[in-house]
């Protein structure tokens, strides 16, 4: 009796399970990014605290995804194409876990800023940036589920919008600091918040690039467009 169809069905079931974990992880990350920014705008320390505590759930899900992927590889001996899918899931989970860390950092800085006077309408600008990044993550994960390289490419290109928003905020913070040195501490916190969100956009792009690799078998050859013109370090 040929066992190959049975093995394929088992692999598909396992993949559906791990993909459900990945989508839950993505949903939590999307919410965390926006809730952390909303906590800043609303000056809501309780909401910020929930984001910080929620990061442990995202971390646990990544560990669960990795364990399940390792089990699939060990038990199902996936073919080259299926193995690429499993490895892509693990890489996407790693990107999402890092995004969760950025959301937690954003929330922690929000609680500090909530003790100081607001800096113009910067909190509203940060929230708009966070919502844009949230959509990038959502679209990147949607591209993965649909195996849609075109949508993934669009996500990759749209990251320049996030960079442009970051550049505008960076200039705005510099202006506030030059106008009044008492704004320096708050503006530095705001700068790092904006930088964290910009890095989430980079990770959304990383997810999109993994989708392109999964669908086509190759990573994009050209460097993705970058709109961050500041001189700050771009390390993760």
N, CA, C and O of each residue as an XYZ file, in Angstrom:
944
protein
N       0.849     -1.205      0.000
C       0.000      0.000      0.000
C       0.881      1.250      0.000
O       1.833      1.356      0.773
N       0.549      2.173     -0.865
C       1.348      3.399     -0.970
C       0.997      4.330      0.186
O      -0.154      4.743      0.328
N       1.992      4.659      1.013
C       1.734      5.502      2.186
C       1.915      6.979      1.889
O       1.646      7.817      2.751
N       2.374      7.323      0.666
C       2.682      8.718      0.367
C       1.474      9.642      0.516
O       1.614     10.710      1.112
N       0.262      9.274     -0.010
C      -0.890     10.167      0.187
C      -1.207     10.402      1.652
O      -1.580     11.506      2.051
N      -1.051      9.338      2.462
C      -1.298      9.484      3.898
C      -0.314     10.469      4.524
O      -0.690     11.313      5.338
N       0.963     10.344      4.127
C       1.995     11.241      4.660
C       1.702     12.688      4.258
O       1.864     13.605      5.062
N       1.271     12.887      3.014
C       0.965     14.231      2.546
C      -0.197     14.832      3.312
O      -0.178     16.009      3.672
N      -1.222     14.003      3.561
C      -2.372     14.514      4.320
C      -1.958     14.885      5.738
O      -2.411     15.897      6.274
N      -1.103     14.076      6.345
C      -0.626     14.367      7.697
C       0.188     15.655      7.713
O       0.054     16.473      8.622
N       1.039     15.827      6.690
C       1.820     17.060      6.600
C       0.898     18.272      6.465
O       1.112     19.293      7.118
N      -0.121     18.161      5.622
C      -1.046     19.276      5.420
C      -1.763     19.635      6.715
O      -1.950     20.812      7.022
N      -2.164     18.619      7.471
C      -2.833     18.886      8.752
C      -1.883     19.597      9.718
O      -2.254     20.565     10.382
N      -0.658     19.093      9.776
C       0.330     19.715     10.660
C       0.609     21.158     10.240
O       0.737     22.044     11.086
N       0.702     21.385      8.939
C       0.975     22.731      8.447
C      -0.184     23.673      8.779
O       0.042     24.825      9.150
N      -1.411     23.193      8.649
C      -2.565     24.015      9.002
C      -2.526     24.413     10.473
O      -2.854     25.544     10.832
N      -2.124     23.476     11.311
C      -2.030     23.757     12.745
C      -1.009     24.847     13.037
O      -1.284     25.788     13.782
N       0.174     24.710     12.442
C       1.239     25.671     12.725
C       0.928     27.022     12.090
O       1.286     28.062     12.642
N       0.265     27.014     10.936
C      -0.125     28.285     10.319
C      -1.174     29.003     11.157
O      -1.173     30.233     11.216
N      -2.059     28.272     11.799
C      -3.039     28.901     12.691
C      -2.340     29.592     13.854
O      -2.732     30.686     14.261
N      -1.305     28.950     14.387
C      -0.508     29.583     15.450
C       0.140     30.863     14.937
O       0.152     31.886     15.621
N       0.677     30.790     13.724
C       1.355     31.944     13.137
C       0.387     33.107     12.948
O       0.737     34.256     13.219
N      -0.827     32.818     12.484
C      -1.809     33.874     12.276
C      -2.271     34.476     13.612
O      -2.512     35.680     13.704
N      -2.391     33.638     14.634
C      -2.738     34.159     15.963
C      -1.632     35.077     16.466
O      -1.893     36.142     17.026
N      -0.399     34.645     16.257
C       0.754     35.451     16.651
C       0.738     36.796     15.921
O       0.971     37.842     16.527
N       0.461     36.757     14.619
C       0.401     37.988     13.837
C      -0.676     38.927     14.328
O      -0.462     40.136     14.418
N      -1.851     38.367     14.651
C      -2.954     39.198     15.153
C      -2.583     39.879     16.464
O      -2.899     41.050     16.674
N      -1.912     39.141     17.344
C      -1.482     39.716     18.622
C      -0.461     40.825     18.421
O      -0.500     41.846     19.108
N       0.448     40.624     17.482
C       1.461     41.644     17.196
C       0.820     42.901     16.624
O       1.151     44.013     17.036
N      -0.101     42.725     15.673
C      -0.804     43.875     15.096
C      -1.486     44.693     16.194
O      -1.365     45.917     16.234
N      -2.197     44.006     17.076
C      -2.908     44.690     18.163
C      -1.933     45.384     19.100
O      -2.186     46.501     19.551
N      -0.812     44.721     19.395
C       0.152     45.282     20.338
C       0.743     46.587     19.822
O       0.900     47.545     20.579
N       1.068     46.623     18.539
C       1.667     47.831     17.955
C       0.698     49.009     18.069
O       1.087     50.092     18.507
N      -0.542     48.805     17.683
C      -1.517     49.889     17.690
C      -1.917     50.254     19.120
O      -2.058     51.435     19.440
N      -2.100     49.254     19.979
C      -2.490     49.549     21.367
C      -1.405     50.328     22.100
O      -1.709     51.200     22.914
N      -0.136     50.019     21.816
C       0.951     50.760     22.451
C       0.919     52.222     22.023
O       1.137     53.118     22.839
N       0.645     52.462     20.731
C       0.548     53.842     20.240
C      -0.702     54.530     20.795
O      -0.668     55.718     21.115
N      -1.795     53.786     20.908
C      -3.014     54.365     21.488
C      -2.803     54.715     22.958
O      -3.340     55.707     23.450
N      -2.017     53.892     23.657
C      -1.705     54.182     25.061
C      -0.949     55.495     25.187
O      -1.134     56.236     26.153
N      -0.101     55.778     24.214
C       0.635     57.042     24.212
C      -0.305     58.216     23.954
O      -0.247     59.228     24.652
N      -1.162     58.079     22.959
C      -2.060     59.186     22.621
C      -3.076     59.431     23.734
O      -3.371     60.580     24.066
N      -3.610     58.357     24.309
C      -4.637     58.507     25.343
C      -4.043     58.675     26.740
O      -4.761     58.909     27.712
N      -2.694     58.549     26.822
C      -1.989     58.631     28.105
C      -2.556     57.596     29.077
O      -2.883     57.899     30.225
N      -2.658     56.386     28.584
C      -3.310     55.283     29.286
C      -2.254     54.264     29.726
O      -1.828     53.419     28.939
N      -1.840     54.355     30.984
C      -0.820     53.455     31.491
C      -1.317     52.016     31.617
O      -0.541     51.073     31.464
N      -2.604     51.850     31.896
C      -3.150     50.501     32.003
C      -3.060     49.768     30.667
O      -2.695     48.594     30.617
N      -3.395     50.470     29.588
C      -3.314     49.866     28.260
C      -1.864     49.534     27.917
O      -1.577     48.470     27.368
N      -0.957     50.444     28.242
C       0.463     50.189     27.988
C       0.936     48.960     28.770
O       1.706     48.145     28.262
N       0.464     48.844     30.003
C       0.838     47.683     30.820
C       0.339     46.376     30.230
O       1.026     45.357     30.305
N      -0.851     46.396     29.644
C      -1.376     45.179     29.018
C      -0.527     44.771     27.819
O      -0.318     43.583     27.573
N      -0.039     45.765     27.073
C       0.841     45.463     25.938
C       2.129     44.820     26.433
O       2.587     43.828     25.864
N       2.711     45.372     27.478
C       3.963     44.824     28.027
C       3.759     43.384     28.483
O       4.563     42.507     28.169
N       2.687     43.146     29.220
C       2.435     41.783     29.716
C       2.099     40.818     28.584
O       2.434     39.635     28.648
N       1.439     41.325     27.553
C       1.035     40.468     26.441
C       2.182     39.953     25.611
O       2.007     38.999     24.854
N       3.363     40.557     25.729
C       4.503     40.109     24.942
C       4.892     38.684     25.293
O       5.423     37.965     24.447
N       4.636     38.263     26.526
C       4.972     36.895     26.930
C       4.164     35.873     26.129
O       4.658     34.784     25.835
N       2.934     36.216     25.778
C       2.103     35.319     24.978
C       2.677     35.180     23.572
O       2.706     34.084     23.012
N       3.133     36.296     23.004
C       3.746     36.271     21.668
C       5.014     35.428     21.686
O       5.252     34.640     20.770
N       5.831     35.591     22.731
C       7.062     34.804     22.851
C       6.743     33.311     22.955
O       7.410     32.481     22.337
N       5.719     32.981     23.741
C       5.344     31.577     23.919
C       4.845     30.972     22.613
O       5.110     29.806     22.320
N       4.129     31.759     21.839
C       3.638     31.263     20.555
C       4.786     31.001     19.590
O       4.770     30.015     18.854
N       5.790     31.890     19.591
C       6.933     31.644     18.714
C       7.621     30.336     19.083
O       7.995     29.555     18.208
N       7.787     30.102     20.375
C       8.407     28.853     20.819
C       7.569     27.647     20.398
O       8.104     26.617     19.990
N       6.260     27.791     20.501
C       5.358     26.708     20.114
C       5.453     26.430     18.604
O       5.467     25.277     18.171
N       5.518     27.514     17.814
C       5.660     27.376     16.367
C       6.959     26.643     16.033
O       6.969     25.734     15.204
N       8.042     27.037     16.675
C       9.340     26.417     16.393
C       9.355     24.933     16.775
O       9.906     24.104     16.051
N       8.749     24.611     17.912
C       8.687     23.213     18.340
C       7.861     22.381     17.368
O       8.236     21.259     17.025
N       6.736     22.937     16.926
C       5.879     22.214     15.992
C       6.574     22.031     14.640
O       6.473     20.973     14.019
N       7.274     23.066     14.197
C       8.005     22.954     12.926
C       9.104     21.903     13.021
O       9.315     21.131     12.086
N       9.796     21.877     14.143
C      10.835     20.864     14.336
C      10.226     19.465     14.328
O      10.819     18.530     13.790
N       9.051     19.324     14.921
C       8.374     18.028     14.937
C       7.969     17.611     13.523
O       8.104     16.445     13.151
N       7.470     18.574     12.735
C       7.081     18.275     11.355
C       8.276     17.788     10.548
O       8.178     16.809      9.808
N       9.401     18.471     10.694
C      10.602     18.087      9.952
C      11.063     16.692     10.357
O      11.463     15.887      9.515
N      11.002     16.415     11.667
C      11.481     15.124     12.165
C      10.566     13.967     11.759
O      11.043     12.887     11.412
N       9.253     14.196     11.803
C       8.308     13.101     11.586
C       7.858     12.953     10.144
O       7.582     11.838      9.699
N       7.778     14.055      9.402
C       7.174     14.014      8.065
C       8.196     13.972      6.935
O       7.846     13.697      5.787
N       9.461     14.245      7.260
C      10.509     14.273      6.223
C      10.022     15.009      4.971
O       9.957     14.424      3.890
N       9.683     16.282      5.121
C       9.076     17.017      3.998
C       9.997     17.111      2.789
O      11.220     17.152      2.919
N       9.379     17.144      1.611
C      10.123     17.332      0.368
C      10.722     18.738      0.342
O      10.459     19.543      1.235
N      11.517     19.027     -0.667
C      12.223     20.317     -0.736
C      11.250     21.494     -0.651
O      11.483     22.447      0.092
N      10.156     21.419     -1.418
C       9.193     22.519     -1.429
C       8.498     22.648     -0.084
O       8.338     23.756      0.428
N       8.080     21.521      0.493
C       7.407     21.561      1.791
C       8.355     22.009      2.899
O       7.954     22.715      3.824
N       9.611     21.594      2.796
C      10.601     22.034      3.791
C      10.780     23.537      3.724
O      10.918     24.194      4.757
N      10.779     24.091      2.517
C      10.896     25.541      2.361
C       9.729     26.241      3.048
O       9.907     27.300      3.650
N       8.542     25.658      2.962
C       7.375     26.229      3.625
C       7.548     26.235      5.136
O       7.266     27.237      5.793
N       8.009     25.125      5.683
C       8.193     25.034      7.135
C       9.248     26.033      7.608
O       9.061     26.695      8.628
N      10.339     26.142      6.881
C      11.397     27.082      7.258
C      10.918     28.530      7.141
O      11.311     29.388      7.931
N      10.073     28.791      6.154
C       9.504     30.133      6.007
C       8.633     30.479      7.206
O       8.679     31.604      7.706
N       7.842     29.520      7.668
C       7.006     29.738      8.848
C       7.867     30.117     10.050
O       7.537     31.042     10.791
N       8.964     29.402     10.236
C       9.844     29.696     11.365
C      10.454     31.090     11.262
O      10.564     31.797     12.263
N      10.848     31.482     10.059
C      11.429     32.815      9.873
C      10.399     33.912     10.105
O      10.702     34.938     10.712
N       9.175     33.692      9.617
C       8.120     34.682      9.831
C       7.821     34.815     11.317
O       7.628     35.924     11.816
N       7.782     33.687     12.031
C       7.544     33.727     13.475
C       8.624     34.533     14.186
O       8.338     35.275     15.125
N       9.857     34.384     13.736
C      10.960     35.150     14.342
C      10.777     36.650     14.106
O      11.007     37.458     15.006
N      10.365     37.014     12.900
C      10.092     38.431     12.614
C       8.975     38.955     13.517
O       9.082     40.051     14.068
N       7.918     38.180     13.666
C       6.780     38.616     14.472
C       7.169     38.750     15.947
O       6.724     39.673     16.629
N       7.998     37.826     16.433
C       8.428     37.910     17.828
C       9.216     39.188     18.063
O       9.068     39.836     19.099
N      10.055     39.549     17.096
C      10.843     40.788     17.228
C       9.921     42.005     17.189
O      10.148     42.976     17.910
N       8.896     41.959     16.362
C       7.924     43.055     16.320
C       7.207     43.196     17.662
O       6.932     44.307     18.114
N       6.908     42.063     18.292
C       6.308     42.107     19.619
C       7.214     42.783     20.628
O       6.744     43.523     21.493
N       8.515     42.534     20.523
C       9.476     43.199     21.408
C       9.450     44.714     21.198
O       9.503     45.480     22.160
N       9.369     45.142     19.936
C       9.310     46.575     19.657
C       8.044     47.191     20.239
O       8.078     48.297     20.778
N       6.932     46.478     20.131
C       5.673     46.982     20.705
C       5.795     47.115     22.219
O       5.323     48.091     22.801
N       6.428     46.133     22.855
C       6.628     46.201     24.309
C       7.496     47.405     24.682
O       7.191     48.125     25.633
N       8.576     47.619     23.931
C       9.448     48.770     24.202
C       8.695     50.084     24.022
O       8.862     51.026     24.796
N       7.854     50.126     22.973
C       7.050     51.315     22.716
C       6.135     51.598     23.910
O       6.020     52.737     24.365
N       5.488     50.540     24.408
C       4.568     50.701     25.534
C       5.295     51.169     26.791
O       4.782     52.007     27.533
N       6.489     50.629     27.031
C       7.260     51.042     28.216
C       7.617     52.522     28.146
O       7.519     53.237     29.144
N       8.030     52.978     26.970
C       8.364     54.404     26.828
C       7.116     55.271     26.928
O       7.185     56.419     27.367
N       5.979     54.723     26.522
C       4.730     55.479     26.623
C       4.416     55.802     28.078
O       3.959     56.904     28.382
N       4.656     54.856     28.979
C       4.359     55.110     30.392
C       5.259     56.208     30.951
O       4.849     56.955     31.839
N       6.480     56.307     30.437
C       7.380     57.388     30.863
C       6.876     58.725     30.319
O       6.828     59.719     31.043
N       6.502     58.740     29.045
C       6.042     59.979     28.413
C       4.723     60.458     28.996
O       4.438     61.655     28.985
N       3.924     59.542     29.501
C       2.639     59.934     30.075
C       2.803     60.769     31.340
O       1.834     61.347     31.832
N       4.014     60.834     31.864
C       4.287     61.650     33.050
C       4.777     63.048     32.677
O       5.016     63.876     33.555
N       4.926     63.312     31.378
C       5.416     64.611     30.922
C       4.356     65.297     30.067
O       3.367     64.684     29.667
N       4.581     66.573     29.797
C       3.640     67.317     28.960
C       3.712     66.820     27.523
O       4.795     66.469     27.053
N       2.581     66.781     26.808
C       2.585     66.341     25.408
C       3.461     67.257     24.549
O       3.598     68.449     24.826
N       4.046     66.676     23.507
C       4.860     67.433     22.556
C       4.043     67.604     21.278
O       4.016     66.717     20.425
N       3.384     68.743     21.155
C       2.567     68.999     19.968
C       1.556     67.894     19.726
O       0.940     67.388     20.664
N       1.388     67.520     18.459
C       0.476     66.423     18.116
C       1.260     65.169     17.744
O       0.807     64.348     16.947
N       2.460     65.036     18.345
C       3.340     63.921     17.998
C       2.702     62.568     18.306
O       2.918     61.611     17.562
N       1.928     62.466     19.376
C       1.309     61.185     19.727
C       0.338     60.736     18.644
O       0.265     59.551     18.320
N      -0.406     61.682     18.086
C      -1.339     61.347     17.001
C      -0.575     60.893     15.761
O      -1.007     59.980     15.056
N       0.564     61.538     15.499
C       1.391     61.145     14.348
C       1.959     59.748     14.538
O       2.009     58.958     13.595
N       2.386     59.446     15.757
C       2.903     58.110     16.059
C       1.824     57.065     15.851
O       2.098     55.987     15.323
N       0.597     57.370     16.260
C      -0.511     56.430     16.082
C      -0.788     56.178     14.605
O      -1.037     55.041     14.204
N      -0.748     57.228     13.799
C      -0.959     57.048     12.356
C       0.130     56.148     11.762
O      -0.150     55.295     10.920
N       1.353     56.346     12.202
C       2.461     55.525     11.726
C       2.269     54.069     12.157
O       2.520     53.148     11.381
N       1.825     53.871     13.390
C       1.600     52.517     13.897
C       0.507     51.801     13.108
O       0.623     50.609     12.823
N      -0.543     52.520     12.758
C      -1.627     51.900     11.993
C      -1.171     51.533     10.576
O      -1.615     50.530     10.018
N      -0.294     52.341     10.005
C       0.250     52.023      8.685
C       1.086     50.742      8.753
O       0.990     49.881      7.879
N       1.900     50.630      9.794
C       2.731     49.438      9.967
C       1.860     48.212     10.249
O       2.143     47.117      9.762
N       0.803     48.403     11.036
C      -0.126     47.308     11.301
C      -0.676     46.735      9.990
O      -0.778     45.519      9.830
N      -1.025     47.618      9.063
C      -1.563     47.170      7.780
C      -0.504     46.437      6.964
O      -0.819     45.483      6.252
N       0.748     46.877      7.061
C       1.821     46.176      6.354
C       1.972     44.741      6.867
O       2.113     43.804      6.081
N       1.941     44.583      8.182
C       2.040     43.239      8.751
C       0.867     42.386      8.296
O       1.040     41.233      7.901
N      -0.326     42.960      8.353
C      -1.534     42.220      7.958
C      -1.448     41.780      6.501
O      -1.769     40.639      6.168
N      -1.012     42.689      5.638
C      -0.935     42.367      4.214
C       0.175     41.350      3.933
O       0.024     40.487      3.068
N       1.282     41.450      4.660
C       2.371     40.493      4.474
C       1.924     39.084      4.855
O       2.246     38.116      4.165
N       1.182     38.973      5.956
C       0.685     37.661      6.373
C      -0.399     37.159      5.428
O      -0.495     35.960      5.164
N      -1.211     38.075      4.922
C      -2.217     37.704      3.933
C      -1.546     37.172      2.667
O      -2.009     36.206      2.061
N      -0.444     37.824      2.281
C       0.315     37.366      1.110
C       0.858     35.966      1.336
O       0.912     35.158      0.409
N       1.264     35.676      2.577
C       1.759     34.327      2.877
C       0.646     33.291      2.718
O       0.834     32.268      2.061
N      -0.502     33.556      3.316
C      -1.603     32.598      3.259
C      -2.053     32.366      1.819
O      -2.356     31.238      1.429
N      -2.092     33.436      1.034
C      -2.547     33.333     -0.357
C      -1.433     32.945     -1.323
O      -1.685     32.704     -2.503
N      -0.192     32.886     -0.814
C       0.977     32.651     -1.669
C       0.994     33.674     -2.806
O       1.139     33.333     -3.980
N       0.842     34.932     -2.415
C       0.672     36.033     -3.372
C       1.949     36.872     -3.410
O       2.144     37.762     -2.581
N       2.809     36.580     -4.375
C       4.074     37.312     -4.485
C       3.860     38.761     -4.889
O       4.661     39.628     -4.540
N       2.781     39.032     -5.626
C       2.505     40.409     -6.048
C       2.166     41.278     -4.843
O       2.684     42.387     -4.713
N       1.305     40.785     -3.968
C       0.965     41.524     -2.754
C       2.203     41.686     -1.875
O       2.409     42.751     -1.291
N       3.019     40.657     -1.774
C       4.244     40.746     -0.985
C       5.172     41.831     -1.532
O       5.798     42.564     -0.766
N       5.254     41.926     -2.846
C       6.078     42.964     -3.476
C       5.536     44.347     -3.158
O       6.307     45.278     -2.926
N       4.212     44.488     -3.144
C       3.601     45.779     -2.807
C       3.925     46.176     -1.367
O       4.208     47.342     -1.092
N       3.884     45.214     -0.453
C       4.241     45.487      0.945
C       5.674     46.002      1.014
O       5.973     46.973      1.708
N       6.528     45.341      0.295
C       7.945     45.719      0.255
C       8.122     47.167     -0.207
O       8.940     47.906      0.341
N       7.352     47.561     -1.211
C       7.459     48.920     -1.748
C       6.838     49.947     -0.817
O       7.329     51.071     -0.718
N       5.760     49.571     -0.133
C       5.045     50.519      0.735
C       5.803     50.852      2.007
O       5.445     51.800      2.706
N       6.839     50.095      2.317
C       7.617     50.407      3.514
C       8.254     51.791      3.422
O       8.582     52.390      4.447
N       8.431     52.307      2.199
C       8.993     53.657      2.058
C       8.070     54.704      2.687
O       8.541     55.742      3.151
N       6.758     54.441      2.705
C       5.816     55.366      3.349
C       6.110     55.468      4.843
O       6.048     56.551      5.426
N       6.431     54.329      5.453
C       6.768     54.317      6.876
C       8.049     55.111      7.106
O       8.135     55.897      8.050
N       9.037     54.906      6.252
C      10.301     55.632      6.380
C      10.093     57.145      6.252
O      10.701     57.932      6.976
N       9.229     57.529      5.323
C       8.957     58.957      5.125
C       8.282     59.563      6.351
O       8.597     60.687      6.740
N       7.350     58.823      6.963
C       6.713     59.302      8.190
C       7.733     59.423      9.314
O       7.713     60.378     10.089
N       8.621     58.442      9.388
C       9.671     58.492     10.412
C      10.570     59.708     10.213
O      10.897     60.399     11.178
N      10.968     59.973      8.980
C      11.816     61.129      8.696
C      11.140     62.427      9.109
O      11.774     63.309      9.689
N       9.842     62.542      8.805
C       9.098     63.751      9.165
C       9.040     63.922     10.677
O       9.215     65.030     11.183
N       8.795     62.835     11.403
C       8.750     62.912     12.860
C      10.121     63.258     13.430
O      10.226     64.042     14.373
N      11.153     62.682     12.866
C      12.517     62.962     13.321
C      12.810     64.464     13.222
O      13.349     65.061     14.154
N      12.454     65.057     12.095
C      12.675     66.507     11.924
C      11.821     67.316     12.906
O      12.257     68.335     13.440
N      10.599     66.835     13.127
C       9.715     67.531     14.064
C      10.300     67.509     15.477
O      10.275     68.522     16.175
N      10.824     66.362     15.897
C      11.408     66.253     17.236
C      12.634     67.144     17.374
O      12.829     67.772     18.415
N      13.457     67.205     16.341
C      14.613     68.091     16.378
C      14.192     69.549     16.562
O      14.811     70.296     17.319
N      13.133     69.939     15.860
C      12.631     71.310     15.979
C      12.196     71.614     17.404
O      12.546     72.658     17.956
N      11.430     70.698     18.002
C      10.964     70.897     19.384
C      12.143     70.983     20.352
O      12.111     71.774     21.295
N      13.181     70.179     20.127
C      14.328     70.206     21.033
C      15.109     71.508     20.903
O      15.599     72.045     21.896
N      15.223     72.015     19.681
C      15.953     73.267     19.483
C      15.172     74.455     20.033
O      15.760     75.415     20.529
N      13.844     74.387     19.943
C      13.025     75.489     20.438
C      13.038     75.577     21.950
O      12.987     76.673     22.510
N      13.107     74.416     22.628
C      13.073     74.413     24.092
C      13.841     73.191     24.599
O      13.375     72.064     24.435
N      15.007     73.396     25.208
C      15.803     72.264     25.710
C      15.053     71.382     26.700
O      15.415     70.222     26.897
N      14.006     71.926     27.327
C      13.228     71.108     28.264
C      12.484     69.983     27.552
O      12.010     69.045     28.193
N      12.382     70.076     26.238
C      11.701     69.034     25.464
C      12.618     67.861     25.087
O      12.160     66.851     24.553
N      13.915     68.011     25.373
C      14.881     67.031     24.863
C      14.569     65.608     25.337
O      14.541     64.684     24.525
N      14.338     65.423     26.629
C      14.110     64.068     27.146
C      12.881     63.431     26.512
O      12.931     62.291     26.051
N      11.778     64.175     26.492
C      10.551     63.627     25.909
C      10.734     63.330     24.425
O      10.271     62.306     23.924
N      11.411     64.235     23.732
C      11.597     64.032     22.284
C      12.513     62.853     21.988
O      12.342     62.180     20.972
N      13.474     62.596     22.852
C      14.320     61.426     22.646
C      13.514     60.138     22.806
O      13.684     59.192     22.037
N      12.636     60.110     23.810
C      11.752     58.946     23.963
C      10.857     58.788     22.737
O      10.672     57.681     22.231
N      10.307     59.898     22.268
C       9.438     59.852     21.086
C      10.209     59.385     19.861
O       9.682     58.646     19.029
N      11.461     59.819     19.755
C      12.271     59.386     18.624
C      12.463     57.868     18.628
O      12.339     57.216     17.592
N      12.764     57.318     19.797
C      12.972     55.871     19.868
C      11.674     55.104     19.631
O      11.691     54.000     19.087
N      10.556     55.687     20.037
C       9.266     55.066     19.733
C       9.060     55.020     18.221
O       8.712     53.979     17.664
N       9.277     56.160     17.566
C       9.118     56.209     16.105
C      10.085     55.246     15.431
O       9.740     54.606     14.437
N      11.291     55.144     15.971
C      12.287     54.231     15.391
C      11.841     52.781     15.548
O      12.011     51.973     14.635
N      11.270     52.452     16.704
C      10.762     51.095     16.903
C       9.684     50.757     15.877
O       9.669     49.658     15.324
N       8.791     51.700     15.629
C       7.726     51.449     14.651
C       8.317     51.306     13.255
O       7.883     50.454     12.480
N       9.304     52.133     12.933
C       9.963     52.031     11.628
C      10.626     50.670     11.455
O      10.623     50.111     10.358
N      11.194     50.139     12.530
C      11.814     48.822     12.468
C      10.769     47.722     12.279
O      11.035     46.723     11.611
N       9.591     47.900     12.858
C       8.509     46.940     12.619
C       8.166     46.914     11.128
O       7.910     45.853     10.558
N       8.164     48.091     10.506
C       7.941     48.148      9.065
C       8.998     47.365      8.305
O       8.688     46.694      7.321
N      10.249     47.447      8.757
C      11.321     46.678      8.132
C      11.067     45.178      8.265
O      11.309     44.417      7.329
N      10.581     44.760      9.425
C      10.308     43.337      9.638
C       9.099     42.871      8.824
O       9.065     41.732      8.359
N       8.118     43.743      8.653
C       7.004     43.403      7.764
C       7.519     43.170      6.351
O       7.065     42.267      5.647
N       8.479     44.002      5.949
C       9.112     43.820      4.649
C       9.874     42.502      4.593
O       9.872     41.816      3.571
N      10.527     42.153      5.702
C      11.223     40.874      5.766
C      10.271     39.700      5.582
O      10.602     38.728      4.903
N       9.094     39.789      6.183
C       8.074     38.751      6.003
C       7.681     38.669      4.537
O       7.578     37.583      3.968
N       7.463     39.834      3.933
C       7.080     39.874      2.514
C       8.154     39.228      1.645
O       7.833     38.517      0.693
N       9.409     39.465      1.957
C      10.502     38.881      1.173
C      10.541     37.363      1.333
O      10.882     36.649      0.390
N      10.197     36.872      2.511
C      10.123     35.427      2.700
C       8.987     34.823      1.875
O       9.104     33.708      1.365
N       7.895     35.566      1.749
C       6.774     35.096      0.908
C       7.221     35.009     -0.547
O       6.926     34.034     -1.239
N       7.932     36.032     -1.003
C       8.432     36.025     -2.381
C       9.360     34.824     -2.599
O       9.295     34.163     -3.636
N      10.212     34.553     -1.626
C      11.108     33.392     -1.719
C      10.313     32.091     -1.756
O      10.620     31.190     -2.536
N       9.290     31.999     -0.909
C       8.478     30.790     -0.852
C       7.794     30.523     -2.191
O       7.746     29.384     -2.655
N       7.269     31.577     -2.806
C       6.502     31.429     -4.051
C       7.413     31.223     -5.251
O       7.130     30.386     -6.108
N       8.506     31.979     -5.320
C       9.348     31.980     -6.529
C      10.608     31.132     -6.400
O      11.199     30.743     -7.407
N      11.023     30.845     -5.174
C      12.257     30.095     -4.967
C      13.495     30.961     -4.861
O      14.589     30.452     -4.618
N      13.335     32.278     -5.043
C      14.476     33.195     -4.931
C      14.050     34.450     -4.170
O      12.895     34.871     -4.238
N      14.993     35.031     -3.453
C      14.744     36.311     -2.798
C      14.838     37.426     -3.837
O      15.503     37.257     -4.859
N      14.180     38.568     -3.592
C      14.287     39.686     -4.532
C      15.742     40.070     -4.758
O      16.517     40.200     -3.811
N      16.102     40.249     -6.019
C      17.497     40.534     -6.355
C      17.883     41.962     -6.012
O      19.005     42.223     -5.578
N      16.937     42.897     -6.210
C      17.269     44.302     -6.004
C      17.090     44.683     -4.543
O      16.263     44.113     -3.831
N      17.879     45.655     -4.113
C      17.712     46.202     -2.780
C      16.355     46.879     -2.678
O      15.935     47.596     -3.586
N      15.684     46.646     -1.575
C      14.387     47.298     -1.423
C      14.592     48.791     -1.196
O      15.578     49.194     -0.578
N      13.681     49.605     -1.684
C      13.817     51.056     -1.512
C      13.736     51.444     -0.051
O      12.888     50.931      0.678
N      14.595     52.332      0.387
C      14.586     52.813      1.755
C      14.424     54.316      1.781
O      15.059     55.044      1.017
N      13.568     54.762      2.668
C      13.311     56.191      2.748
C      13.820     56.828      4.016
O      13.604     58.021      4.231
N      14.507     56.055      4.884
C      15.052     56.614      6.111
C      16.333     57.353      5.781
O      17.347     56.740      5.448
N      16.284     58.662      5.874
C      17.446     59.475      5.531
C      18.200     59.971      6.749
O      19.119     60.780      6.618
N      17.820     59.494      7.954
C      18.516     59.931      9.158
C      19.834     59.185      9.265
O      20.060     58.186      8.582
N      20.682     59.679     10.117
C      22.016     59.092     10.256
C      22.078     58.061     11.375
O      23.159     57.575     11.706
N      20.918     57.719     11.966
C      20.913     56.810     13.110
C      21.137     55.380     12.648
O      20.811     55.013     11.519
N      21.697     54.586     13.544
C      21.993     53.176     13.254
C      20.705     52.444     12.935
O      19.679     52.669     13.578
N      20.759     51.554     11.925
C      19.595     50.803     11.504
C      19.636     49.358     11.996
O      18.942     48.497     11.457
N      20.436     49.095     13.003
C      20.490     47.725     13.510
C      19.205     47.334     14.187
O      18.484     48.187     14.704
N      18.905     46.019     14.189
C      17.676     45.531     14.824
C      17.777     45.634     16.328
O      16.839     45.269     17.036
